[in-house]
Amino acid sequence: MSEVITLGECLIAFVAATPGPMAEATTFERFVAGAEANVAVGLARLGHQTRYVGRVGADGFGEAIRRRLRGEGVDTTSLTTDEAAPTGLMFRERRVLGPAQVLYVRRGSAGSRLTADDVDAATRARLFDGARWLHLTGITPALSASARAAVDRAADLARDGGVSISLDLNLRRRIWSDSEAAPVLRALAARVDVVLGSPNELAVVTGRSADDDPVDLARAALALGPTISTAVAKLGAEGAVAIDREAPDRPVARAAVPLPVVVDPVGAGDAFCAGFIAARLEGGDLAAALETANACGAAAAAALGDQTGLPDRAELAAILAAGAAGGSGRGAAAADTIR
């Protein structure tokens, strides 16, 4: 039995070994990536049992993903091998200044062929037995109609089973436009308990301006649905702020953990979610959840690759202790660049 369930597309990411434009990149390092898989690994390192539902191709990359997740302690019982489609790939340059260019080879990938039947099959294999939390992102509904149906089915089953649901908006404009994403993510948000996103993402879903105060954006997110208990605005180097439905006039804010150098901000938002969920599962209040989330985001941003820097329990404690003692440097980017 697993405490946390998540589902989506897992990718192989090729990240340029040295900073510079993609046109000059000749050597790449290979990593396992994918927002939901990152969260699953992050939670597993913090001692929580996780199960990942998805598809990979019948190829070496798919096997690399399976081995990595299994090695991290993630239950891959519901990770299906698709004989008819390849594992998705991503190529990413490294930039010291400005956003990094990302190129995807994912159209028709195994991950994009996830279906509601996959969720039903996992449910027959006792997917939600003992589960306390389902984590979703806005990436999977964008991949295909069948993947969107899989997310909807998982949300329905979790809601019926009394399982808490979180949604990281994770807007990917390379997959769909704001006008396409907004109604889908708005409808999905209306069915979850926790909504997380950057000000830009919250603005798209709520129909407000990204220049609005993050607290107001979080309040607007709370209004998206009656089940939403908490809305979190991930503010990158400025930390995070959250609003609880029981105390809408008392926002909770926590500063980012200072970093001397931000090595790789991609994946920091997923690490943030893992830390937030872990703290809430352990009975932490909103302030503690934001502190843990910011620490996990900082750890991820301090290492190259989506999962490399995800902290274990001892590393998290050390980061929190160092933060309590004070520090200097740039704040960690706790929200992925929208790409």
C-alpha positions in Angstrom: 0.0 0.0 0.0 1.2 3.5 -0.8 0.5 6.8 0.9 0.8 9.0 -2.1 -0.3 8.2 -5.7 0.7 10.2 -8.8 0.4 9.7 -12.5 1.8 11.3 -15.7 4.5 11.1 -18.3 8.1 10.2 -17.3 10.8 11.4 -19.7 14.5 11.0 -20.3 16.1 14.5 -20.1 19.3 15.3 -21.9 20.8 18.4 -20.3 23.8 20.2 -21.8 27.0 19.5 -19.9 28.2 23.1 -20.1 26.4 26.4 -20.2 25.6 28.0 -23.5 23.1 28.0 -26.4 21.7 24.8 -27.7 23.4 25.5 -31.1 26.7 25.0 -29.4 25.9 22.1 -27.1 27.7 18.9 -28.0 27.7 16.9 -24.8 24.7 16.1 -22.7 24.1 14.4 -19.4 21.1 12.0 -19.1 18.6 12.3 -16.3 15.1 10.8 -15.5 12.6 13.6 -15.4 8.8 14.3 -15.4 7.0 16.4 -12.9 4.9 13.7 -11.2 7.8 11.3 -11.1 10.0 14.0 -9.5 7.4 14.4 -6.8 7.2 10.7 -6.2 10.9 10.4 -5.8 11.0 13.5 -3.6 8.4 12.0 -1.3 10.1 8.6 -1.3 13.4 10.1 -0.2 11.5 11.8 2.7 10.3 8.4 3.8 6.8 8.3 2.3 5.5 5.3 0.2 4.6 6.4 -3.3 3.1 4.7 -6.3 3.5 6.0 -9.9 1.0 5.3 -12.7 2.2 5.8 -16.2 3.6 4.4 -19.4 7.1 4.0 -20.9 8.2 2.6 -24.2 9.6 -0.8 -24.7 13.1 0.6 -25.1 16.3 1.3 -23.1 15.1 4.7 -22.0 11.9 3.2 -20.6 13.9 0.6 -18.7 16.2 3.3 -17.3 13.1 5.1 -16.0 11.7 1.9 -14.4 15.1 1.1 -12.8 15.5 4.6 -11.4 12.0 4.9 -9.9 12.2 1.4 -8.4 15.7 2.1 -7.1 14.3 5.2 -5.3 11.7 3.1 -3.6 8.8 4.2 -5.8 6.2 1.5 -6.5 6.2 0.9 -10.2 3.5 -1.8 -10.3 1.3 0.5 -12.4 4.1 1.7 -14.7 3.1 0.0 -18.0 5.4 -0.8 -20.9 3.8 0.3 -24.1 5.0 -1.8 -27.0 3.6 0.6 -29.6 5.2 3.9 -28.6 8.6 5.3 -27.6 9.6 6.8 -24.3 9.4 10.6 -24.4 12.6 12.7 -24.6 13.6 16.2 -23.7 16.7 18.2 -24.6 17.7 21.2 -22.5 20.4 23.8 -22.7 22.0 25.3 -19.7 21.9 29.1 -19.3 23.6 31.3 -16.7 21.4 34.2 -17.9 17.8 33.9 -19.0 15.5 30.9 -19.4 16.9 27.7 -20.9 15.7 26.5 -24.3 13.9 23.2 -24.1 13.2 20.8 -27.0 10.7 18.0 -26.6 10.5 14.7 -28.6 7.2 13.5 -27.0 4.5 13.6 -29.6 2.9 10.2 -29.6 5.1 9.1 -26.7 4.2 6.2 -24.5 3.4 8.6 -21.6 1.0 10.6 -23.7 -1.0 7.4 -24.3 -2.0 7.0 -20.7 -5.7 6.2 -20.4 -8.5 6.0 -17.9 -8.3 2.2 -18.4 -4.7 2.3 -17.0 -6.1 4.0 -13.8 -8.9 1.4 -13.6 -6.4 -1.4 -14.0 -4.3 0.1 -11.2 -7.4 0.5 -9.0 -8.2 -3.2 -9.5 -4.6 -3.7 -8.3 -5.6 -1.8 -5.1 -4.1 1.5 -6.1 -6.0 3.5 -3.5 -5.9 1.0 -0.7 -4.4 2.9 2.2 -3.7 6.0 0.1 -3.9 9.4 1.7 -2.9 11.7 -1.1 -3.2 12.0 -4.9 -0.9 14.5 -6.6 -1.8 15.8 -10.1 -0.2 18.4 -12.4 -1.5 20.5 -15.3 1.0 18.8 -17.7 -0.7 15.4 -18.1 -4.1 16.8 -19.2 -2.3 18.7 -21.9 -0.7 15.6 -23.4 -3.7 14.0 -25.0 -7.5 13.4 -24.6 -6.8 10.0 -23.2 -4.3 11.3 -20.6 -6.8 14.0 -19.6 -9.4 11.3 -19.1 -6.9 9.4 -16.9 -6.5 12.4 -14.7 -10.2 12.9 -14.4 -10.7 9.2 -13.5 -8.0 9.3 -10.8 -9.5 12.5 -9.4 -13.0 11.0 -9.3 -11.7 7.8 -7.5 -9.7 9.8 -5.0 -12.6 12.1 -4.2 -14.9 9.1 -3.7 -12.3 7.5 -1.5 -11.7 10.5 0.7 -8.2 10.9 -0.5 -6.7 14.4 -0.4 -5.8 15.8 -3.9 -3.3 18.4 -4.8 -2.8 20.1 -8.2 0.4 21.8 -9.3 -0.8 23.9 -12.2 2.5 23.5 -14.1 1.5 25.3 -17.2 3.4 24.2 -20.3 2.9 26.6 -23.1 4.8 24.4 -25.5 2.0 22.0 -25.2 -1.1 24.2 -25.2 -2.1 27.9 -25.1 -3.4 29.8 -22.1 -6.9 29.9 -23.7 -6.8 26.0 -24.1 -5.4 25.4 -20.6 -7.5 27.8 -18.6 -10.9 26.0 -18.7 -9.4 22.5 -18.3 -7.2 23.5 -15.3 -10.0 25.5 -13.8 -12.4 22.6 -13.9 -9.7 20.3 -12.5 -8.8 22.7 -9.7 -12.5 22.8 -8.7 -12.2 19.2 -7.7 -9.0 19.2 -5.6 -8.0 20.2 -2.0 -4.8 22.0 -2.7 -3.8 24.2 -5.6 -0.2 25.3 -6.2 1.2 27.5 -8.9 3.3 30.5 -9.8 1.6 33.9 -9.9 1.6 33.6 -13.7 -0.1 30.2 -13.6 -2.7 31.3 -10.9 -3.5 34.3 -13.1 -4.2 32.2 -16.1 -6.6 29.9 -14.2 -8.4 32.6 -12.2 -8.6 35.1 -15.1 -6.7 37.8 -13.2 -3.4 39.6 -13.9 -0.1 38.1 -13.1 0.8 41.5 -11.7 -1.8 41.2 -8.9 -0.6 40.6 -5.4 0.2 36.9 -4.9 -2.1 36.9 -1.8 -5.0 38.1 -3.9 -4.2 35.4 -6.6 -4.2 32.7 -3.9 -7.6 33.9 -2.6 -8.9 33.9 -6.2 -7.7 30.3 -6.5 -9.6 29.3 -3.4 -12.8 30.6 -5.1 -12.4 28.1 -7.9 -14.1 25.3 -6.1 -15.7 24.4 -2.8 -13.3 21.5 -2.1 -10.2 23.7 -2.2 -8.9 24.1 1.3 -5.5 25.7 0.5 -4.0 27.7 -2.3 -0.2 28.2 -2.6 1.6 30.8 -4.7 5.1 29.7 -5.5 7.2 32.9 -5.7 10.6 31.5 -6.7 13.4 33.5 -5.1 10.8 35.3 -3.0 9.7 32.1 -1.3 6.0 31.2 -1.1 2.7 32.4 0.3 -0.4 30.4 1.1 -4.0 31.0 2.0 -6.2 28.5 4.0 -10.0 28.6 3.5 -10.4 28.6 7.3 -8.4 31.8 7.7 -8.6 33.6 4.3 -7.6 36.9 5.9 -4.4 35.5 7.5 -2.0 34.6 4.7 1.1 32.6 5.6 4.4 33.5 3.9 7.8 32.0 4.2 11.1 33.2 2.6 13.1 31.1 0.2 16.2 29.3 1.4 19.2 31.3 0.3 21.5 29.7 -2.3 25.0 31.0 -3.2 24.4 29.7 -6.8 21.3 28.4 -8.5 22.7 25.5 -10.5 19.5 24.3 -12.2 16.0 25.7 -11.3 14.1 23.1 -13.4 12.4 20.7 -11.1 12.6 22.9 -8.1 8.8 23.4 -8.3 8.3 19.7 -8.1 10.6 19.4 -5.1 8.6 22.2 -3.5 5.4 20.1 -4.0 7.1 17.0 -2.5 8.1 18.9 0.6 4.8 20.5 1.0 2.9 17.2 0.7 5.3 15.4 3.1 4.9 18.1 5.8 1.1 18.0 5.5 1.0 14.2 5.7 3.1 14.4 8.9 0.7 16.9 10.5 2.7 20.0 9.9 0.8 23.3 9.8 0.8 25.6 6.8 3.9 27.5 7.9 5.9 24.3 8.4 4.7 23.0 5.1 6.0 26.1 3.3 9.3 26.0 5.1 9.8 22.3 4.2 8.7 23.0 0.6 11.1 25.9 0.2 14.0 23.8 1.6 13.3 21.0 -0.9 13.1 23.5 -3.7 16.4 25.0 -2.8 18.0 21.5 -2.6 16.8 20.7 -6.1 17.9 24.0 -7.5 21.4 23.4 -6.1 22.1 20.4 -8.3 21.9 19.6 -12.0 19.0 17.4 -13.0 15.4 17.2 -11.9 15.9 14.6 -9.2 19.6 14.8 -8.3 19.2 17.3 -5.4 16.0 16.0 -3.9 16.9 15.7 -0.2 16.5 12.8 2.1 15.3 13.3 5.7 18.8 14.1 7.1 19.6 16.5 4.3 16.3 18.3 4.8 16.9 18.7 8.5 20.3 20.1 7.8 18.9 22.6 5.3 16.2 23.7 7.7 18.7 24.1 10.6 21.0 26.2 8.4 18.1 28.3 7.3 17.1 28.9 10.9 20.6 30.0 11.7 20.5 32.5 8.9 22.4 32.6 5.5 23.2 34.7 2.5 22.9 34.3 -1.2 20.1 34.2 -3.8 16.8 32.7 -2.9 16.1 29.3 -4.4 13.7 29.2 -7.4 10.8 27.3 -6.0 8.8 27.5 -9.2 9.7 26.0 -12.5 10.1 28.3 -15.4 6.9 28.2 -17.5 8.0 26.6 -20.8 
